[in-house]
Amino acid sequence: MSDHVTPNFTVEEFHCHSGELYPSLWIVERLRPLCLVLERLREDLGHRPISILSGYRSSSYNAAIGGAKQSQHMAGRAADITADGVEPPAVHAALLALFRSGAIEIGGLALYPGWVHVDVRPRPQSGHLCEWSGSRVGDEVA
């Protein structure tokens, strides 16, 4: 049985690919805000399904795949996503527009050739959004 965090996203979608579960202590504080961002994105994209390619990563799994040493995936605050029928640059642009309009609160956003990274890390006092682009896992910034 699925454990829904929001209407369209379950905790199971964010479990580590190594088999480790998303930490239950983080669900309300970290995963729910991330899922609310994804719900808003889904709505903005005409209710197209969003796939979670990578959610939570244990430190050992993150190291094994060459992830950044301070990856937000290890903190349970990040997702690498695709949207059904929408190219990654358009998904990235939609998230950036939602952020700039104040409709969502995110801390990090990146464009990769086959996916978009979005995270809900705390932003600094300046409100700066951490943005980058990459070509592979591990290109992300802390």
KAJO-V319070 format. One record per backbone hydrogen bond with DSSP energy under -1.0 kcal/mol. CO is the residue of the C=O (numbers start at 1). NH is the residue of the N-H. E is the energy in kcal/mol with one decimal. If there is no record, write none. Layout:
BEGIN
co=CO nh=NH e=E
co=CO nh=NH e=E
END
This chain:
BEGIN
co=3 nh=11 e=-2.4
co=9 nh=5 e=-2.9
co=9 nh=6 e=-1.6
co=11 nh=14 e=-2.1
co=12 nh=15 e=-1.2
co=14 nh=56 e=-2.0
co=16 nh=19 e=-2.0
co=20 nh=16 e=-2.2
co=23 nh=26 e=-1.8
co=24 nh=27 e=-1.0
co=26 nh=30 e=-2.8
co=26 nh=31 e=-1.8
co=27 nh=32 e=-2.8
co=30 nh=34 e=-1.4
co=31 nh=35 e=-2.9
co=32 nh=36 e=-2.5
co=33 nh=37 e=-1.7
co=34 nh=38 e=-2.1
co=35 nh=39 e=-2.4
co=36 nh=40 e=-2.0
co=37 nh=41 e=-2.3
co=38 nh=42 e=-2.7
co=39 nh=43 e=-2.2
co=40 nh=44 e=-2.3
co=41 nh=45 e=-2.0
co=42 nh=47 e=-2.5
co=43 nh=46 e=-1.6
co=49 nh=84 e=-2.9
co=51 nh=82 e=-1.6
co=54 nh=80 e=-2.6
co=58 nh=62 e=-2.9
co=59 nh=63 e=-2.2
co=60 nh=64 e=-2.1
co=61 nh=65 e=-1.7
co=62 nh=67 e=-3.1
co=63 nh=66 e=-1.1
co=68 nh=71 e=-1.7
co=72 nh=77 e=-2.2
co=73 nh=57 e=-1.4
co=73 nh=76 e=-1.3
co=77 nh=120 e=-2.2
co=79 nh=118 e=-2.4
co=80 nh=53 e=-3.0
co=80 nh=54 e=-1.3
co=81 nh=116 e=-2.2
co=82 nh=51 e=-2.6
co=83 nh=86 e=-2.3
co=87 nh=90 e=-1.1
co=87 nh=91 e=-1.8
co=88 nh=92 e=-2.9
co=89 nh=93 e=-2.3
co=90 nh=94 e=-2.1
co=91 nh=95 e=-2.4
co=92 nh=96 e=-2.6
co=93 nh=97 e=-2.4
co=94 nh=98 e=-2.4
co=95 nh=99 e=-2.5
co=96 nh=100 e=-2.8
co=97 nh=101 e=-1.8
co=98 nh=103 e=-1.9
co=98 nh=104 e=-1.0
co=99 nh=102 e=-1.3
co=107 nh=130 e=-2.6
co=108 nh=119 e=-2.3
co=109 nh=132 e=-1.4
co=110 nh=117 e=-2.2
co=111 nh=134 e=-1.9
co=115 nh=112 e=-2.5
co=116 nh=81 e=-3.2
co=117 nh=110 e=-2.4
co=118 nh=79 e=-2.3
co=119 nh=107 e=-2.7
co=119 nh=108 e=-1.5
co=124 nh=127 e=-2.6
co=130 nh=109 e=-2.4
co=132 nh=111 e=-1.3
co=136 nh=139 e=-1.8
END
